[in-house]
């Protein structure tokens, strides 16, 4: 009999619930590109469909990156460090670096990989602000979501960014220089127990269970889709020119052919293949019909709701919230893409 790899794993459960109930911290360094120059805003506006020019210094913005067909090829957070200097936080630096290179002709910009200069720790959960305030020189009470500012922990220069991949109202990312990483890790490890917190060590909790419960995507979920299919078209500035705009305008005019929907499977011990493990994901059919209407993009577990949950990339308007279907023989119900 198949045993649920999430439900019965007490370490995963305890780390996940620490973030939901108190505070969890973990090493979560992304790859970083620093890009600057007189034409940096012009180039970034062309590379990304979201509005970049109106980001204020000290603020961040999430955006997808598209190819000429309007398909998502990366999603990043762009941080404005100065008027003509930005950080691009990505998990696919080599690809992003090439993309900048291929499209930078005629733009007066410089960019470099600064990943080896910085490490980042996430501190997430209802008590994360208390925990961060207990170690920094300047309290972070006034720091808005998707904002960053320099600070100090002892004599250590750090950058505090309010954000995260967990969906928590309070969450922070602490950037430090590589040569101070061990020191910062020890400080976080020693501090967390005082706030009933703990270290999150499971990648599946960091990247799958916490984000999915909040309706967030991992890049693998977005592969071969366009923003309108996955509900990210609100992050598009249609007034400017950007790579993929022409193709996306056709999708906008005709309507997307697919859409991402949520689903739950109440039965605990199930085996349903999903795209996150490789392959196309389990096929989805409406009861009594032979037509395939979608594929399972992700299936994890909501420790808050105590239910298997995930996403289906389905044909548009074939599956609606409340519909009862079967996936690989298991009863499932279509839901919203958010569980907390």
Secondary structure, 3 states (H helix, E strand, C coil): CCCCCCCCCHHHHHHHHHHHHCCEEEECCCEEEEEECCCHHHHHHHHECCCCCCCCCCEEEEEEEECCCCEEEEEEEEEEEECCEEEEEECCHHHHHHHHHHHCCCCCCEEEECHHHEEEEEEECCCHHHHHHCCCCCCCCCCCCCEEEEEEECCEEEEEEECCCCCCCCEEEEEEEHHHHHHHHHHHHHHHHHHCCEECCCHHHHHHHHHHHCCCCCHHHHCCCECCCCCCHHHCCCCCCCCCHHHHHHHHHHCCCEEEEEEEECCCCCCCCCHHHCCCCCEEECCCCCCEEEEEEEEEEECCCCEEEEEEEEECCCCCCCCEEEECCEEEEEECCCCC
